Amino acid sequence: MSLQLEALNLGLRLVAKRRLARTLGPEQAERDLAAHAPRLMRQPPLLLHLRRPGGLHWISAGPCAPRRVILYLHGGGYISGSPRTHQGVMARLSKLSGVEVCAPEYPLAQHAPFPAAFEAACAAWTRLERLGYGPGQIALAGDSAGGGLALCLLAHLCGQGSAPAGAVVFSPWTDLAMTGASLTRNAARDPFLPARRIGELVEIVAGGAARQDPRMSPLYGAFPGCPPVRLCWSEAEILADDGSRMAARLRAEGAAVEVETHPAAPHAWPVFDGWLPEARATLRRAAAFVQGVLRETSR
């Protein structure tokens, strides 16, 4: 574990975790992430905001292969975040993979009830199709709630027979029914997320919907004909079991699954690229995975 990771974990435990534990509501969470993201999520050089039709946020950072794209779903617990708050990690993934990244500004739960976020993810896929991208030219990606949402979209696309080239997700939130043992096992160990607020967050996100609805909890989805998936999670986070059980679920469906775990990193650590060498290392491996699946489907 790097000295930078030790320092970040300490800072998150003393500041971020305490602040999240006393956040008054989703509106404050939304404001806080928008305010602090520019300092926490560093941007690589050569970041470009591209103009494309279709209402998606497009980013590149350096030379990119034509007719290839990563569809990225940002994290933030469905109540905070946007393509702007996560443009640093999106741009770094673009730079390392040589692939443009696009992201929808899906509605947050306090502004539009479930299944609005899922419907926005599906609409983003449709927009890419209308721009001429075939399923094999698109890779899905996301972190935290966005990682879960990417897997929800993946299940939907598998069911439609139009699966993407593959998917890579960081610390995905896959089970809003909250049945993972790590929610209690890692409550004190997790340096970032306060476990006691998860139930409250689920109420905001799910409302009256069934918590096992695969449009919010991909752990309960079906993945026929699933493409390769790479899952990354920390053994120290409260959502560790969301990742490990998702990997087992996908393997049971016959998918080729790559797994990367870290013994002590914070939740969704790749978003801290520029601060953590561990973040850059994980993003390099994620970029290589994206290049591999897109190359394979182009043959």
Stockholm file with secondary structure:
# STOCKHOLM 1.0

chainA/1-299         MSLQLEALNLGLRLVAKRRLARTLGPEQAERDLAAHAPRLMRQPPLLLHLRRPGGLHWISAGPCAPRRVILYLHGGGYISGSPRTHQGVMARLSKLSGVEVCAPEYPLAQHAPFPAAFEAACAAWTRLERLGYGPGQIALAGDSAGGGLALCLLAHLCGQGSAPAGAVVFSPWTDLAMTGASLTRNAARDPFLPARRIGELVEIVAGGAARQDPRMSPLYGAFPGCPPVRLCWSEAEILADDGSRMAARLRAEGAAVEVETHPAAPHAWPVFDGWLPEARATLRRAAAFVQGVLRETSR
#=GR chainA/1-299 SS CCHHHHHHHHHIIIIIHHHHHHCCCHHHHHHHHHHHHHHHSCCCTTEEEECCTTSCEEEEESCCCTTCEEEEECCSTTTSCCTTTTHHHHHHHHHHHTCEEEECCCCCTTTSCTTHHHHHHHHHHHHHHHTTCCGGGEEEEEETHHHHHHHHHHHHHHHHTCCCSEEEEESCCCCTTCCCTHHHHTTTTCSSCCGGGHHHHHHHHHTTSCTTCTTTCGGGCCCTTCCCEEEEEETTSTTHHHHHHHHHHHHHTTCCEEEEEESSCCTTGGGGTTTCHHHHHHHHHHHHHHHHHHHHHTC
#=GC SS_cons         CCHHHHHHHHHIIIIIHHHHHHCCCHHHHHHHHHHHHHHHSCCCTTEEEECCTTSCEEEEESCCCTTCEEEEECCSTTTSCCTTTTHHHHHHHHHHHTCEEEECCCCCTTTSCTTHHHHHHHHHHHHHHHTTCCGGGEEEEEETHHHHHHHHHHHHHHHHTCCCSEEEEESCCCCTTCCCTHHHHTTTTCSSCCGGGHHHHHHHHHTTSCTTCTTTCGGGCCCTTCCCEEEEEETTSTTHHHHHHHHHHHHHTTCCEEEEEESSCCTTGGGGTTTCHHHHHHHHHHHHHHHHHHHHHTC
//
